Amino acid sequence: MSMPKMHNTRPGRVFDGFNVIILGIIGLLMILPFLYIIAGSFATEAELTRRSFFIWPETFTLNAYKYIFSTATFSRSILVSIGVTLVGTVVCLFFTFTMAYPLSRKNLMGRNLFMNLVIFSMLFSGGMIPTYIVVKSLGLLDSYWSLILPGAINPFNLIIVKTFFQGIPNELEEAAKIDGCTEIGIFWRILLPLSTPVLATFTLFYAVGIWNDFFHALLYISDSTKWPVQVLLQQIIILSQGNLTDAASQAGAYVAPPEQSLKLAVVVVATLPILIVYPFLQKHFAQGMLLGSVKG
């Protein structure tokens, strides 16, 4: 006689209901702040001062967004961020996966040495000044490559991808070698198609990291025409706090919006592109994180 499924029993249904309630409350607590950010970016100064929290503004205003988009350099900075994010993500994925694959092979000469170097780089780093000196000595200052190459490989991501490759059966590679496939062919035709969940996961990780990064641009990019959108938005907030107008936006007649509303609008503008991309990668996200972490 088969045992009844736990979810069909009364204790099981109570447990499922309890989980739904708890997770629903947690999800609501997480989404409410973001709803406030969106609503506050469309609210007036008086409403932001009067109401400490709301998810629907009484009066809609686009002053904050007009102030942001009136900056002549905004469109260029958006294109810079998109270009750096796309190229940087491809570069990071290329170096991470091409390094993780040989490290996952047990017959690689010096494999343990290389892995120890990777782990060492997770624990210790040269610091900001030595990194700046290296970037400068390579001639990367005021170059978009200074935003990409210093972080081309994340050691933690590399280890997860390496662990995932180790979990792929060796029989697949042996069969490919029998058919005359080279190591590059095995990597390109066998392993990469099987790595879609991990590839999608780290595409999102690298893209989010590069898109949100503004500190490296502040260090390495002195030409304001090459600023990514994160740096430009920071400058807009600084200018609004001093009741100043950007020289590039003097042609517009917009009055500086309230400081709080502008900050909220900046958060929305900086977050929206990633929110648009995430649904296309979400179905692979959870699976990719688990696949690379089940084996040591």
URRA-V625543 format. One record per residue. N is the residue number from 1. NEAR is the number of other C-alpha atoms within 10 Angstrom. Layout:
[[N | NEAR] [N | NEAR]]
This chain:
[[1 | 3] [2 | 4] [3 | 5] [4 | 8] [5 | 8] [6 | 11] [7 | 12] [8 | 9] [9 | 11] [10 | 10] [11 | 11] [12 | 13] [13 | 13] [14 | 12] [15 | 14] [16 | 13] [17 | 12] [18 | 12] [19 | 12] [20 | 12] [21 | 12] [22 | 12] [23 | 12] [24 | 12] [25 | 11] [26 | 11] [27 | 11] [28 | 11] [29 | 11] [30 | 11] [31 | 10] [32 | 14] [33 | 14] [34 | 15] [35 | 15] [36 | 17] [37 | 22] [38 | 21] [39 | 21] [40 | 29] [41 | 28] [42 | 23] [43 | 25] [44 | 21] [45 | 15] [46 | 10] [47 | 15] [48 | 19] [49 | 10] [50 | 8] [51 | 10] [52 | 9] [53 | 16] [54 | 18] [55 | 14] [56 | 14] [57 | 19] [58 | 12] [59 | 10] [60 | 13] [61 | 17] [62 | 15] [63 | 21] [64 | 27] [65 | 19] [66 | 17] [67 | 22] [68 | 24] [69 | 13] [70 | 19] [71 | 21] [72 | 16] [73 | 20] [74 | 20] [75 | 12] [76 | 16] [77 | 21] [78 | 17] [79 | 14] [80 | 18] [81 | 22] [82 | 18] [83 | 15] [84 | 20] [85 | 23] [86 | 16] [87 | 16] [88 | 24] [89 | 23] [90 | 17] [91 | 17] [92 | 21] [93 | 21] [94 | 14] [95 | 14] [96 | 21] [97 | 21] [98 | 16] [99 | 17] [100 | 23] [101 | 19] [102 | 17] [103 | 24] [104 | 20] [105 | 14] [106 | 11] [107 | 9] [108 | 11] [109 | 11] [110 | 10] [111 | 14] [112 | 12] [113 | 10] [114 | 14] [115 | 17] [116 | 11] [117 | 11] [118 | 17] [119 | 14] [120 | 12] [121 | 14] [122 | 12] [123 | 8] [124 | 8] [125 | 10] [126 | 9] [127 | 8] [128 | 10] [129 | 9] [130 | 11] [131 | 13] [132 | 19] [133 | 12] [134 | 12] [135 | 19] [136 | 14] [137 | 10] [138 | 10] [139 | 12] [140 | 17] [141 | 20] [142 | 19] [143 | 16] [144 | 21] [145 | 16] [146 | 21] [147 | 26] [148 | 20] [149 | 14] [150 | 14] [151 | 15] [152 | 18] [153 | 20] [154 | 17] [155 | 20] [156 | 13] [157 | 20] [158 | 23] [159 | 22] [160 | 23] [161 | 28] [162 | 24] [163 | 21] [164 | 26] [165 | 25] [166 | 19] [167 | 14] [168 | 15] [169 | 9] [170 | 12] [171 | 9] [172 | 12] [173 | 19] [174 | 13] [175 | 12] [176 | 17] [177 | 14] [178 | 9] [179 | 9] [180 | 11] [181 | 16] [182 | 13] [183 | 14] [184 | 11] [185 | 14] [186 | 18] [187 | 19] [188 | 12] [189 | 13] [190 | 16] [191 | 18] [192 | 14] [193 | 11] [194 | 15] [195 | 19] [196 | 14] [197 | 22] [198 | 24] [199 | 20] [200 | 21] [201 | 22] [202 | 23] [203 | 19] [204 | 20] [205 | 14] [206 | 23] [207 | 22] [208 | 19] [209 | 15] [210 | 22] [211 | 23] [212 | 17] [213 | 18] [214 | 19] [215 | 12] [216 | 16] [217 | 22] [218 | 15] [219 | 14] [220 | 19] [221 | 21] [222 | 13] [223 | 12] [224 | 14] [225 | 14] [226 | 20] [227 | 24] [228 | 30] [229 | 26] [230 | 23] [231 | 21] [232 | 21] [233 | 24] [234 | 14] [235 | 13] [236 | 21] [237 | 18] [238 | 13] [239 | 15] [240 | 20] [241 | 15] [242 | 9] [243 | 13] [244 | 13] [245 | 17] [246 | 16] [247 | 9] [248 | 12] [249 | 17] [250 | 12] [251 | 11] [252 | 13] [253 | 10] [254 | 15] [255 | 14] [256 | 19] [257 | 23] [258 | 20] [259 | 18] [260 | 20] [261 | 24] [262 | 26] [263 | 20] [264 | 22] [265 | 25] [266 | 22] [267 | 16] [268 | 17] [269 | 16] [270 | 17] [271 | 14] [272 | 10] [273 | 13] [274 | 15] [275 | 12] [276 | 9] [277 | 13] [278 | 15] [279 | 11] [280 | 12] [281 | 16] [282 | 15] [283 | 13] [284 | 16] [285 | 22] [286 | 13] [287 | 15] [288 | 22] [289 | 18] [290 | 14] [291 | 18] [292 | 22] [293 | 14] [294 | 11] [295 | 11] [296 | 11]]
